[in-house]
Amino acid sequence: MISHFQKAIEHKEFLITAEITPPKGGNPERMLEVAQLLKNRVHAVNITDGSRAVLRMSSIASCYLLLQRGIEPICQVTGRDRNSIGIQGDLMGAYSLGIRNILALTGDPIKAGDHPQAKAVFELESVRLLKLIEKLNDGFDINNKALTDGNLDLFAGGAVDPQSKSLSGLQRRFEAKINAGAKFFQSQLITDFDKLDKFMNQIALGFDRPILAGIFLLKSAKNALFINKNVPGVEIPEHIIKRLEKAEKPLEEGMKIAAEQINLARDICQGVHLMAVKKEELIPQILDLANKG
């Protein structure tokens, strides 16, 4: 079964995905309310897997809850917390539940999160994880033993950072993920669209893989400064910080900035991935603003 997201890629549509953080606890009500607002507004809802190494509900369980409500998920899977046995078992389970789209990630370092005493695994980083998914799709486990109860058919993607300081390192990593089976790419938070354009024309050109530019809702100048300080590889430009400082309503200004960035991305790449931490319910309004722009 081909996912709605995969069909949109095949039809060369401008892709829109949005990120939702699972609940911290057993009540998924808020996550589902927000996901319902995004239904029919985005191609898929991306569910994080212990983002920033902070404890949250299982991404697979969260994705299944979305599927039950007719909302297509992209399930993030990281190599940080599980060994190859656990990851293979989870991928089989996800497939059996109807989950098809997987974003394969290495995972944030344990020390960045709320369980710094926890033991990191990292047996598989993102490239090896993509290779493993390819094996499972072909009907074999990581040891090349046949899957006796059927192969998987997962649609896997990877992350990319077009703002990386090392262009050669960026190209090497990007091509390694393509060779490992990545069918789409979701970028880190983009603030420099000239660098995104350079990446698209000098590295991604010719590979026929959709790149979704990461668009982040900045809630205030303070929020932007916090990101600059705490998120490696991200630098919110001074002119955006000043624009937020001067705004009478910083959150509304942040929404306008995100809408403008969506329209910048339309001319450069094949989609956007929207991140509005704790304000996901504003994503439909941001999309409306972008459509008016």
N, C-alpha and C positions, 0 to 999 in steps of 0.2 A: 504493500500500500504506500503510495507516494503522499507525503505530507503536503498540506496546503502551502507551507513555507517553501518547500522544494518546487512545487508547481509554479509559485510566483517567481522563483529564480529562473526556472526554465523559460518562462514567458517574458523575462527581462523587465519585470516590473521594478519600480523604485521601492525598495524594501524598507519597512518600518517595523522595528522591534522595540520593546520597552522592558526594562528590568524591574523586577519586584523581589524584595527580600522576604523570605519565608518568616513565619512567626517564631518568636522565642517562647515556646510553650505549646500546648496541645490544641489551642483554639485558632483555627485558620480564618475566622470570620472576616477580619479586616483585609487580609490578602485576597480573599475571594471577592469581596466588595470592590476592591480596586481593579482586580482582573476583569470583573464584569463591565466596569466602565471602559476598559480598553478593548473589549470584545468588538469586533468589526471596525476598530479604528487602527489596529496594527496587524501585521501578518503573523506575529507570534509574541508570546510573553516569555521573557527570559528569566528563569528562576535560579538564583545564586546558590552555590554550594559552599557554605561556610565562608562567605566573603570576608576579607580582612581577618580571617581566623577567629571570627566571632561565632559562638554557638547559635545555631538556628535549626528549625525543623529540616528534616531530610529533603533535599531538592527533588528526589524521585517521588516521594510521597506527595509533596506539594504539586508537582506536575500532574500526577494522577488525579488529584482533586480538581485541577483545572480542566483536564480532559473530560471528566464527568459532567462538566458544565459547558462543554462544547467550545472550550478555549484552547487553542493550540499552544503548547509550550515548547521552549527550548530549554533542555535540562543541562545545567552546568555540572560537570564532573571533574574533580581535581584529584591529583595524585598524592596530595599531602597526607590524607588521613587513613588511607587504605592500601594494603599490599595488593599484589596482582591477583590473588585469589579473591579478595573482597571486591575489587573493582570489576572483575569478570562476572562474578555473581550478581553484582548490582546492575551491570549492563544487561545481562540476561533477564533479570527481573523487570527492569525498565521496559525492555522490548515486549515482554509478555503482557505488560499493562497497557500497551498501545503507544508508548512514548517512542518517537522516531528521531527527533532532532536533538543532537548532543553537541555542547560546546566543551571541548577538551582543554583543560587548563592544568598548569603545574600546581597552582595554589599559592596563596599568600603565606609568608613565614609565620610560624606559630607565635613567636614573640610579639607580633603586631597585634594579637587579639586578646581575648578575655580569659584564655586558659594557657598562660605562658608556661605552665608546668607540664602540659600535655606532651606526649611523645610524637614527633613528626615521623612520617614514613618515607614519603618521596621515593618509593621504589621506581615509580614511573613519572617522568616529567611529561610535558605536553606532547612532544614529538613521539615518544615511545607509546604514549596513551593512544594517539591517533593510529599508530601502526597496529596496536592491539585491537582497536575497533575494526580495522580492515581485516585482520585475521578472523575475528568473530563473524564478520559479514561473509567471509569466504568459507566458514564452517569449521574453523580450527581454533583451538585455544592457544595460549601463549607458548606452549611447549610443542606446537604443531600436531597435537592429538585431535582427531576428528570429534566434533560435537555430535554426540549420538542422537540428540533430540532436536536437531534442526539448527540451521545457521540463523544469524541475525540479519537485519537490513536497516542499519542505523545510518542517519545522514549527519555526518560529523563535520564540525568546523573548528577553527582555532582563533586565537587572539593575535593581534598585531599592533605594533606601536610605531606609526609613521613618523613620530617626532623623535625617534631614537637618535642619539648623537652620532652613532656609528652607522653610516649608510651601508657599508659592506657587511657588518654584522646583521643589520636588519634584513638585507637581501638573502644572506645565507640562511637565517632562521625561517624567513618566509618561504623560501624554496624547499627547505627541509620539511616544512609542514605540508606543503602541496604534495611532495613526493610521498609523504606518510599517509595521504588520503584526505586532507582537508578540502571540503567542498565550498566553504564560505569562510569569511573572516570578519570578526568584530574588532573594531579598534579600541584602544584606550581613549580616554577623554581627549578630544581634539580642541586645541586653542589656536594653533598655527595652521591655517588652511593653505598657506603657501607650501608648507612642508607636506601636507596631505597631497596636494597637487603634484609635487615633485615625486612623491612615492608612487602615485598612480601612473605617472608617465615614464618614470625611470626604472621601476621595479615590478609593479603589478601588471603593467601593460603586456598583453599577449597571453596571459595565463587564464583568462576567462573565468575568474573567480570573483564573485561579488564581495566588495568591501563595504562594511557598514561603519560609518564614522560615529564615534562615540560623542554624544551631545549631552552635556551635564547641566542641570538646572542649578544655577548659582542663586542662593537665597538672599545674600547680602555681601557687602565688602568683607565683613568678618569671615563669612563662610569661604570666600575666595582666598583670603590670606591663610586660613586654616589648611586649605587644600595645598597651597603652595608650600607650606611648611611640612605637611605630613604625608603627602602622596608623592612618592618618588617618580621623577621623570615628567611631572606636570608643572607647568608654570603659567598661571593665569596672567595675561598681559596687564600692565599698569593702567592702560586706557580703559579696560573693562572694570578694573577695581575702582577707578575714579568715577566711572559712570554709575556704578552701584552706590558709591558714597554720596553722590549728588542727588540721587533719585529720592523723591518724596516717598515713594512706595518701592523699596528695593526688590521685594519678591516679584512684583509685577514687571519691574525692569529686567529682572533675571529671566522671566518668561519671554519677554521681547527679544532678549539676547539669544536665548535658545532657539526661538522661531527664526531669527535671522540666520543663525548657524545652520539650521536645517536647509534653508534655501541656498546657502553657500555650498553645502554638500551636494545638493541636487545637480550642480554644474560640474562636480568633480568626480563623484563616485556613485555606486549603485544603491546606496541606502544609508539609513541612520539607525543608531541604537540609542534610545533615550533613557537617561538615568536621572531620576528625580527623588533622591533618597528622602523618605518620610513625607514626600509630597507627590507621590505617584498619581494621585487623583487629579492633579493639574495637567497631566500629559495631554488629555483631549483638548484642553484650552490652548496649550502650546501649539498643537497641530492645527487648530483653527486659526491661530495668529499667523502661522507659517503659510497657510493656504491663502490668506489675505495679502501676504507680502509680495 
